[in-house]
Amino acid sequence: MFGTPKRGVGAYATVGLETGVASASPHKLVVMLYDGVIVALLSAINGIKSSNIAIKGASISKAITIIDNGLRASLDKKAGGEIAANLDALYDYMSRRLLEANIRNDATIVEEIHGLMADLRGAWVQIGEQQEAPEPMPPAIQKAPTLMSV
């Protein structure tokens, strides 16, 4: 008769995300892309450390998709010049390293990319502080987790 509470929460989160995207500035959208990659990387690290290959694979795939179809695709290489070219090369490096991490089941590589992505996010937020209020990184995505006992 009633849907599961989990489904309702998921639908609510989806609507909240869609509303946030629709009302976000281009700067905020990039922050949201960085956040999406960071969350996916943390999930991949947990998947590797807990030997959950399905979660690892899906999470790495999601991170690569956001990097390639979100961050890289949004670069304006003509207007961005050398900075855009450098970011494009860095995003390419990240995607290739994540493919390697997936094949080797290597959390260290994912942690490396997590650190790079967190640094980029922090720099992007600082740039935006000149235009709008700063966007703090949610505590849940600030650092790579350690494996917890189950």
Z-matrix of the N, CA and C atoms (Angstrom, degrees):
N
C 1 1.442
C 2 1.522 1 110.52
N 3 1.322 2 118.00 1 -47.72
C 4 1.459 3 121.89 2 178.69
C 5 1.524 4 108.88 3 -108.95
N 6 1.337 5 115.92 4 148.51
C 7 1.459 6 120.84 5 175.76
C 8 1.515 7 109.97 6 -71.50
N 9 1.294 8 115.10 7 165.04
C 10 1.459 9 118.88 8 178.18
C 11 1.520 10 109.88 9 -70.50
N 12 1.327 11 117.14 10 146.44
C 13 1.464 12 119.71 11 178.22
C 14 1.528 13 112.25 12 -58.34
N 15 1.335 14 116.25 13 -34.80
C 16 1.459 15 120.16 14 -179.15
C 17 1.530 16 110.53 15 -62.26
N 18 1.319 17 116.93 16 -40.62
C 19 1.458 18 120.99 17 179.14
C 20 1.524 19 110.23 18 -64.40
N 21 1.316 20 117.19 19 -41.18
C 22 1.461 21 121.07 20 178.96
C 23 1.513 22 112.10 21 -63.85
N 24 1.321 23 116.38 22 -42.23
C 25 1.462 24 120.93 23 178.27
C 26 1.522 25 109.68 24 -64.21
N 27 1.320 26 116.86 25 -41.48
C 28 1.461 27 120.72 26 178.58
C 29 1.513 28 111.85 27 -62.51
N 30 1.323 29 116.68 28 -41.96
C 31 1.462 30 120.53 29 178.30
C 32 1.519 31 110.60 30 -65.24
N 33 1.315 32 116.50 31 -40.91
C 34 1.468 33 120.93 32 178.19
C 35 1.526 34 110.45 33 -62.40
N 36 1.323 35 116.58 34 -43.23
C 37 1.471 36 120.60 35 179.10
C 38 1.521 37 110.83 36 -63.71
N 39 1.341 38 116.90 37 -39.67
C 40 1.462 39 120.66 38 178.66
C 41 1.513 40 111.27 39 -63.70
N 42 1.321 41 117.22 40 -44.78
C 43 1.464 42 121.04 41 178.32
C 44 1.523 43 109.95 42 -62.90
N 45 1.333 44 117.13 43 -41.84
C 46 1.459 45 120.87 44 178.50
C 47 1.516 46 111.62 45 -61.92
N 48 1.325 47 116.95 46 -41.67
C 49 1.459 48 121.12 47 178.75
C 50 1.521 49 110.54 48 -66.22
N 51 1.332 50 116.95 49 -45.12
C 52 1.464 51 120.34 50 179.84
C 53 1.523 52 111.23 51 -62.25
N 54 1.315 53 117.16 52 -39.77
C 55 1.460 54 121.10 53 177.58
C 56 1.522 55 110.08 54 -65.00
N 57 1.325 56 116.91 55 -42.79
C 58 1.459 57 121.08 56 178.19
C 59 1.514 58 112.03 57 -61.82
N 60 1.326 59 117.15 58 -40.88
C 61 1.463 60 121.46 59 179.34
C 62 1.520 61 110.37 60 -67.01
N 63 1.322 62 116.47 61 -44.31
C 64 1.466 63 120.42 62 -177.45
C 65 1.521 64 112.34 63 -62.94
N 66 1.320 65 117.17 64 -31.99
C 67 1.462 66 120.04 65 -175.95
C 68 1.532 67 113.18 66 -101.34
N 69 1.322 68 117.68 67 1.14
C 70 1.466 69 120.87 68 -174.25
C 71 1.525 70 112.27 69 -83.39
N 72 1.317 71 114.44 70 148.27
C 73 1.466 72 121.33 71 172.83
C 74 1.529 73 108.06 72 -73.53
N 75 1.330 74 117.89 73 162.38
C 76 1.468 75 119.19 74 175.88
C 77 1.536 76 112.17 75 -55.86
N 78 1.315 77 116.59 76 -37.15
C 79 1.466 78 120.48 77 178.27
C 80 1.526 79 110.52 78 -63.00
N 81 1.305 80 117.20 79 -45.92
C 82 1.465 81 122.36 80 -179.99
C 83 1.531 82 110.81 81 -64.31
N 84 1.334 83 116.99 82 -36.40
C 85 1.464 84 119.87 83 178.49
C 86 1.531 85 111.06 84 -61.06
N 87 1.325 86 116.85 85 -39.93
C 88 1.464 87 120.02 86 178.04
C 89 1.531 88 109.98 87 -65.35
N 90 1.326 89 117.36 88 -40.67
C 91 1.472 90 120.68 89 176.32
C 92 1.530 91 109.50 90 -60.04
N 93 1.317 92 117.09 91 -41.57
C 94 1.465 93 120.93 92 179.24
C 95 1.533 94 110.90 93 -64.33
N 96 1.329 95 117.30 94 -37.76
C 97 1.466 96 120.17 95 176.31
C 98 1.526 97 110.66 96 -64.50
N 99 1.331 98 116.53 97 -45.28
C 100 1.468 99 119.68 98 176.45
C 101 1.526 100 110.36 99 -58.04
N 102 1.325 101 117.19 100 -44.99
C 103 1.467 102 120.70 101 179.28
C 104 1.526 103 111.24 102 -60.26
N 105 1.329 104 116.56 103 -41.51
C 106 1.465 105 120.30 104 179.12
C 107 1.519 106 112.05 105 -61.77
N 108 1.330 107 116.44 106 -42.62
C 109 1.467 108 120.17 107 177.92
C 110 1.525 109 109.95 108 -64.49
N 111 1.314 110 117.07 109 -45.05
C 112 1.466 111 121.06 110 -177.52
C 113 1.529 112 110.94 111 -61.74
N 114 1.315 113 117.31 112 -43.79
C 115 1.471 114 120.56 113 178.02
C 116 1.530 115 110.16 114 -62.56
N 117 1.331 116 117.24 115 -43.40
C 118 1.467 117 120.63 116 178.90
C 119 1.531 118 110.99 117 -63.00
N 120 1.326 119 117.05 118 -39.66
C 121 1.467 120 120.15 119 178.89
C 122 1.527 121 111.62 120 -65.26
N 123 1.319 122 116.88 121 -41.22
C 124 1.470 123 119.92 122 177.37
C 125 1.524 124 110.86 123 -62.77
N 126 1.318 125 116.44 124 -39.67
C 127 1.459 126 120.58 125 177.12
C 128 1.532 127 110.38 126 -64.75
N 129 1.330 128 116.99 127 -40.29
C 130 1.469 129 120.81 128 178.24
C 131 1.527 130 110.95 129 -63.29
N 132 1.321 131 116.70 130 -42.63
C 133 1.470 132 120.61 131 178.20
C 134 1.526 133 109.94 132 -60.10
N 135 1.320 134 116.63 133 -45.49
C 136 1.472 135 119.90 134 177.70
C 137 1.520 136 110.95 135 -62.70
N 138 1.332 137 117.21 136 -40.45
C 139 1.463 138 120.89 137 178.32
C 140 1.518 139 112.14 138 -61.05
N 141 1.323 140 116.15 139 -43.35
C 142 1.471 141 120.10 140 179.00
C 143 1.524 142 110.42 141 -65.35
N 144 1.318 143 116.58 142 -48.84
C 145 1.467 144 120.40 143 -175.71
C 146 1.526 145 112.85 144 -68.02
N 147 1.331 146 117.07 145 -25.36
C 148 1.468 147 119.60 146 178.53
C 149 1.527 148 112.01 147 -100.30
N 150 1.337 149 116.67 148 9.31
C 151 1.473 150 123.24 149 -179.80
C 152 1.519 151 112.80 150 58.99
N 153 1.322 152 117.12 151 31.13
C 154 1.462 153 121.40 152 176.68
C 155 1.531 154 107.61 153 -98.07
N 156 1.320 155 114.78 154 91.85
C 157 1.460 156 121.72 155 -173.97
C 158 1.526 157 111.61 156 -64.62
N 159 1.322 158 117.91 157 -35.57
C 160 1.469 159 120.56 158 -179.19
C 161 1.527 160 111.09 159 -63.99
N 162 1.323 161 116.59 160 -46.25
C 163 1.471 162 120.37 161 179.18
C 164 1.522 163 109.86 162 -65.72
N 165 1.326 164 116.51 163 -43.07
C 166 1.465 165 120.03 164 178.66
C 167 1.518 166 110.69 165 -57.24
N 168 1.323 167 116.56 166 -51.11
C 169 1.461 168 120.97 167 -177.29
C 170 1.517 169 113.02 168 -62.91
N 171 1.328 170 116.03 169 -45.26
C 172 1.470 171 119.89 170 -179.88
C 173 1.525 172 111.04 171 -65.52
N 174 1.314 173 116.75 172 -38.47
C 175 1.467 174 120.77 173 -178.09
C 176 1.523 175 111.98 174 -70.63
N 177 1.321 176 116.92 175 -42.57
C 178 1.462 177 119.77 176 177.16
C 179 1.521 178 110.02 177 -65.18
N 180 1.317 179 116.44 178 -41.46
C 181 1.466 180 120.16 179 177.69
C 182 1.528 181 111.26 180 -60.03
N 183 1.323 182 116.44 181 -42.64
C 184 1.467 183 120.78 182 178.79
C 185 1.527 184 110.51 183 -63.22
N 186 1.328 185 117.26 184 -44.07
C 187 1.467 186 120.77 185 179.70
C 188 1.525 187 110.76 186 -61.17
N 189 1.327 188 117.10 187 -45.23
C 190 1.468 189 120.93 188 179.56
C 191 1.524 190 110.53 189 -63.35
N 192 1.321 191 117.25 190 -41.31
C 193 1.467 192 120.86 191 179.22
C 194 1.520 193 111.14 192 -61.54
N 195 1.320 194 117.09 193 -44.16
C 196 1.469 195 120.17 194 179.45
C 197 1.530 196 110.23 195 -65.89
N 198 1.322 197 116.67 196 -41.30
C 199 1.468 198 119.81 197 179.11
C 200 1.526 199 110.24 198 -62.56
N 201 1.332 200 116.67 199 -50.55
C 202 1.468 201 120.18 200 -174.27
C 203 1.524 202 113.38 201 -76.15
N 204 1.326 203 117.33 202 -45.31
C 205 1.466 204 120.65 203 -174.42
C 206 1.519 205 113.74 204 -92.27
N 207 1.323 206 116.90 205 -11.21
C 208 1.457 207 120.71 206 178.58
C 209 1.512 208 111.44 207 -110.38
N 210 1.321 209 116.18 208 -68.36
C 211 1.463 210 120.83 209 -174.26
C 212 1.531 211 112.60 210 -68.97
N 213 1.321 212 117.25 211 -50.19
C 214 1.480 213 119.44 212 -179.27
C 215 1.517 214 111.22 213 -67.90
N 216 1.321 215 116.52 214 -41.23
C 217 1.468 216 119.84 215 -177.65
C 218 1.523 217 112.11 216 -66.47
N 219 1.321 218 117.39 217 -25.40
C 220 1.467 219 120.05 218 -177.63
C 221 1.528 220 113.13 219 -86.27
N 222 1.317 221 117.47 220 -6.19
C 223 1.465 222 119.91 221 179.45
C 224 1.528 223 110.60 222 -68.61
N 225 1.314 224 116.12 223 133.62
C 226 1.466 225 122.05 224 173.44
C 227 1.524 226 106.24 225 -101.80
N 228 1.326 227 115.58 226 94.15
C 229 1.464 228 120.03 227 -172.80
C 230 1.525 229 112.75 228 -68.14
N 231 1.329 230 117.12 229 -28.56
C 232 1.468 231 119.23 230 178.05
C 233 1.524 232 110.33 231 -71.18
N 234 1.324 233 116.82 232 -50.90
C 235 1.467 234 120.56 233 -178.17
C 236 1.526 235 111.42 234 -74.44
N 237 1.336 236 117.03 235 -32.60
C 238 1.458 237 121.00 236 -175.55
C 239 1.511 238 114.71 237 -82.63
N 240 1.315 239 116.88 238 -16.54
C 241 1.457 240 121.26 239 176.94
C 242 1.515 241 114.09 240 55.46
N 243 1.325 242 115.28 241 -133.53
C 244 1.461 243 121.69 242 -175.36
C 245 1.531 244 112.28 243 -64.39
N 246 1.327 245 117.13 244 -36.34
C 247 1.473 246 119.92 245 179.79
C 248 1.523 247 110.15 246 -63.34
N 249 1.332 248 116.69 247 -45.71
C 250 1.465 249 120.16 248 179.28
C 251 1.526 250 110.66 249 -63.88
N 252 1.325 251 117.32 250 -39.65
C 253 1.466 252 120.70 251 178.48
C 254 1.529 253 110.67 252 -64.11
N 255 1.321 254 116.80 253 -41.07
C 256 1.470 255 120.46 254 178.20
C 257 1.522 256 111.63 255 -65.99
N 258 1.334 257 116.81 256 -41.41
C 259 1.469 258 120.06 257 177.25
C 260 1.524 259 110.54 258 -63.99
N 261 1.329 260 117.02 259 -41.17
C 262 1.459 261 120.88 260 178.83
C 263 1.530 262 110.11 261 -59.43
N 264 1.326 263 116.44 262 -44.90
C 265 1.465 264 120.47 263 178.71
C 266 1.531 265 111.16 264 -64.53
N 267 1.325 266 117.21 265 -39.47
C 268 1.460 267 120.83 266 178.78
C 269 1.529 268 110.86 267 -66.43
N 270 1.332 269 117.28 268 -43.63
C 271 1.464 270 120.41 269 177.73
C 272 1.531 271 110.63 270 -62.17
N 273 1.338 272 117.15 271 -39.35
C 274 1.460 273 121.01 272 177.23
C 275 1.530 274 110.06 273 -62.11
N 276 1.319 275 116.51 274 -44.92
C 277 1.466 276 121.57 275 177.54
C 278 1.530 277 110.58 276 -58.06
N 279 1.338 278 115.91 277 -45.75
C 280 1.464 279 120.14 278 -179.03
C 281 1.525 280 111.03 279 -60.66
N 282 1.315 281 117.13 280 -45.09
C 283 1.466 282 120.60 281 -179.86
C 284 1.526 283 110.98 282 -62.05
N 285 1.324 284 116.95 283 -44.23
C 286 1.465 285 120.33 284 179.33
C 287 1.525 286 111.44 285 -64.24
N 288 1.320 287 117.32 286 -41.14
C 289 1.473 288 120.71 287 178.62
C 290 1.529 289 110.96 288 -65.29
N 291 1.336 290 116.28 289 -37.48
C 292 1.467 291 118.87 290 178.85
C 293 1.530 292 111.12 291 -67.63
N 294 1.322 293 117.42 292 -36.22
C 295 1.471 294 119.48 293 174.24
C 296 1.529 295 110.07 294 -61.61
N 297 1.315 296 116.09 295 -42.68
C 298 1.462 297 121.17 296 177.37
C 299 1.531 298 110.89 297 -62.58
N 300 1.327 299 116.96 298 -42.97
C 301 1.468 300 120.93 299 178.68
C 302 1.522 301 110.80 300 -61.22
N 303 1.320 302 116.30 301 -39.10
C 304 1.457 303 120.64 302 -179.98
C 305 1.529 304 110.35 303 -65.33
N 306 1.322 305 116.29 304 -45.11
C 307 1.465 306 120.48 305 -179.62
C 308 1.526 307 111.25 306 -65.71
N 309 1.314 308 116.68 307 -43.12
C 310 1.472 309 121.59 308 -176.36
C 311 1.524 310 113.69 309 -87.67
N 312 1.333 311 116.24 310 -7.23
C 313 1.462 312 120.59 311 -176.92
C 314 1.536 313 110.02 312 56.36
N 315 1.335 314 115.77 313 48.89
C 316 1.462 315 122.67 314 -170.09
C 317 1.530 316 111.80 315 -112.11
N 318 1.324 317 115.92 316 105.26
C 319 1.470 318 121.06 317 -179.72
C 320 1.522 319 111.85 318 -67.31
N 321 1.331 320 117.84 319 -28.22
C 322 1.466 321 120.93 320 -179.31
C 323 1.525 322 111.08 321 -61.31
N 324 1.314 323 116.90 322 -40.25
C 325 1.468 324 120.74 323 178.53
C 326 1.524 325 109.82 324 -65.53
N 327 1.321 326 116.85 325 -44.02
C 328 1.469 327 120.23 326 179.53
C 329 1.528 328 109.63 327 -62.76
N 330 1.326 329 117.22 328 -40.05
C 331 1.469 330 120.81 329 177.64
C 332 1.530 331 111.12 330 -63.33
N 333 1.336 332 117.15 331 -37.02
C 334 1.469 333 121.12 332 176.08
C 335 1.532 334 110.33 333 -59.92
N 336 1.325 335 116.23 334 -47.82
C 337 1.467 336 120.65 335 -178.68
C 338 1.527 337 109.83 336 -67.67
N 339 1.322 338 117.29 337 -36.68
C 340 1.464 339 120.62 338 176.06
C 341 1.524 340 110.16 339 -57.94
N 342 1.328 341 117.02 340 -45.62
C 343 1.463 342 120.95 341 179.31
C 344 1.520 343 112.21 342 -61.83
N 345 1.322 344 116.81 343 -43.91
C 346 1.469 345 120.71 344 177.90
C 347 1.525 346 110.97 345 -62.02
N 348 1.325 347 115.58 346 -44.00
C 349 1.463 348 120.12 347 -178.07
C 350 1.527 349 110.75 348 -66.91
N 351 1.322 350 117.70 349 -39.62
C 352 1.467 351 120.71 350 178.07
C 353 1.527 352 110.44 351 -64.12
N 354 1.340 353 116.99 352 -38.66
C 355 1.466 354 120.49 353 176.99
C 356 1.527 355 111.25 354 -64.34
N 357 1.328 356 116.42 355 -44.54
C 358 1.468 357 120.09 356 178.46
C 359 1.522 358 110.99 357 -61.86
N 360 1.333 359 115.82 358 -42.35
C 361 1.459 360 119.61 359 179.80
C 362 1.525 361 110.26 360 -61.32
N 363 1.325 362 116.03 361 -45.49
C 364 1.458 363 120.15 362 179.60
C 365 1.521 364 112.25 363 -60.33
N 366 1.325 365 116.42 364 -41.99
C 367 1.467 366 120.35 365 178.50
C 368 1.522 367 110.74 366 -65.58
N 369 1.327 368 116.37 367 -40.08
C 370 1.467 369 120.25 368 -179.55
C 371 1.527 370 110.58 369 -65.20
N 372 1.317 371 116.91 370 -39.98
C 373 1.467 372 121.04 371 177.85
C 374 1.525 373 109.75 372 -63.50
N 375 1.332 374 117.78 373 -42.03
C 376 1.467 375 120.45 374 178.89
C 377 1.523 376 111.55 375 -61.71
N 378 1.318 377 117.18 376 -38.94
C 379 1.466 378 120.55 377 176.84
C 380 1.522 379 109.63 378 -60.69
N 381 1.312 380 116.09 379 -41.78
C 382 1.457 381 120.98 380 -178.39
C 383 1.510 382 114.23 381 -70.69
N 384 1.332 383 117.43 382 -21.32
C 385 1.463 384 119.98 383 179.93
C 386 1.521 385 111.25 384 -60.73
N 387 1.300 386 116.85 385 -25.40
C 388 1.461 387 120.36 386 177.85
C 389 1.530 388 110.91 387 -72.02
N 390 1.325 389 116.46 388 -24.43
C 391 1.459 390 121.39 389 -176.07
C 392 1.519 391 113.56 390 -102.80
N 393 1.311 392 117.12 391 -32.04
C 394 1.467 393 121.78 392 -174.77
C 395 1.521 394 109.91 393 -153.30
N 396 1.321 395 116.42 394 178.51
C 397 1.465 396 121.18 395 178.33
C 398 1.524 397 109.54 396 -64.05
N 399 1.334 398 118.95 397 145.18
C 400 1.455 399 121.59 398 -179.12
C 401 1.522 400 111.94 399 -66.04
N 402 1.311 401 114.58 400 151.64
C 403 1.458 402 122.27 401 178.88
C 404 1.524 403 107.80 402 -110.02
N 405 1.342 404 118.54 403 100.73
C 406 1.461 405 119.63 404 -178.38
C 407 1.524 406 111.00 405 -68.61
N 408 1.316 407 115.81 406 148.86
C 409 1.453 408 120.49 407 177.41
C 410 1.522 409 108.07 408 -73.22
N 411 1.337 410 117.32 409 129.24
C 412 1.461 411 119.24 410 177.26
C 413 1.529 412 110.10 411 -57.69
N 414 1.338 413 118.18 412 140.06
C 415 1.468 414 121.49 413 -176.55
C 416 1.519 415 113.43 414 -55.10
N 417 1.318 416 117.53 415 -31.70
C 418 1.458 417 120.70 416 -176.08
C 419 1.522 418 112.90 417 -68.20
N 420 1.347 419 118.48 418 -16.32
C 421 1.458 420 119.39 419 -177.43
C 422 1.522 421 112.86 420 -119.42
N 423 1.303 422 118.14 421 17.02
C 424 1.457 423 120.97 422 -176.71
C 425 1.518 424 113.60 423 -75.56
N 426 1.297 425 118.82 424 -34.33
C 427 1.458 426 119.34 425 -177.21
C 428 1.515 427 110.10 426 -146.03
N 429 1.302 428 114.48 427 159.97
C 430 1.453 429 120.30 428 179.49
C 431 1.524 430 109.43 429 -67.27
N 432 1.333 431 116.65 430 137.01
C 433 1.464 432 119.53 431 -178.35
C 434 1.522 433 111.49 432 -80.15
N 435 1.295 434 114.62 433 164.36
C 436 1.453 435 120.41 434 170.16
C 437 1.516 436 106.66 435 -103.65
N 438 1.299 437 116.12 436 152.58
C 439 1.453 438 121.00 437 -178.26
C 440 1.516 439 109.93 438 -66.85
N 441 1.312 440 115.40 439 128.25
C 442 1.462 441 120.92 440 179.37
C 443 1.520 442 108.42 441 -98.51
N 444 1.293 443 116.84 442 148.68
C 445 1.459 444 121.13 443 177.41
C 446 1.509 445 109.83 444 -67.82
N 447 1.319 446 115.53 445 142.73
C 448 1.453 447 120.21 446 -179.05
C 449 1.490 448 110.87 447 -105.45
